[in-house]
Amino acid sequence: MLTLVSGANIAVWFLLYRHLHEQPTGSLGSTPGIELMLLLCAAYVLAALSGRFLPRADVQRICLFDTWLSSVVVGRSVATVAEICFAVQWAIILHQLGTMTQQTPP
């Protein structure tokens, strides 16, 4: 079920990517930072997908496939990169909302 949801996430990302690149200049799709947002979103979605194909339980040290990709270091590193991408996305969104409402940070 989780693999199906991850596949749906990738499909939605591709639809979003295609939709935002078809937008005319001056519309929401040309918002500054949209390319960075799509890149960060792709990293987050692919990191989530990696856990579906190489399932593991880090604390118990159990993995389905005995490869170096299933190591705790690789799994935690991929998760950390995904979480940083997610945090940067929120920072971009909050900055754009602040700019639209003409709020400046203290």
Residue pairs with C-beta under 8 A, 6 or more apart in sequence:
2 52
3 52
3 53
6 45
6 48
6 49
6 52
7 49
9 45
9 48
9 49
10 45
10 46
10 49
13 38
13 41
13 42
13 45
16 38
16 41
17 38
19 29
20 29
20 34
20 38
21 29
22 29
23 29
23 30
24 30
31 96
33 92
33 96
36 92
37 89
37 92
40 85
40 86
40 88
40 89
40 92
41 85
41 89
43 81
43 82
43 85
44 82
44 85
44 86
44 89
47 78
47 79
47 81
47 82
47 85
48 82
50 78
51 75
51 78
51 79
54 63
54 64
54 65
54 67
54 69
54 70
54 75
55 63
55 64
56 62
56 63
56 64
56 70
56 72
56 75
57 63
58 72
58 75
58 76
61 72
63 70
64 70
68 74
98 104
98 105
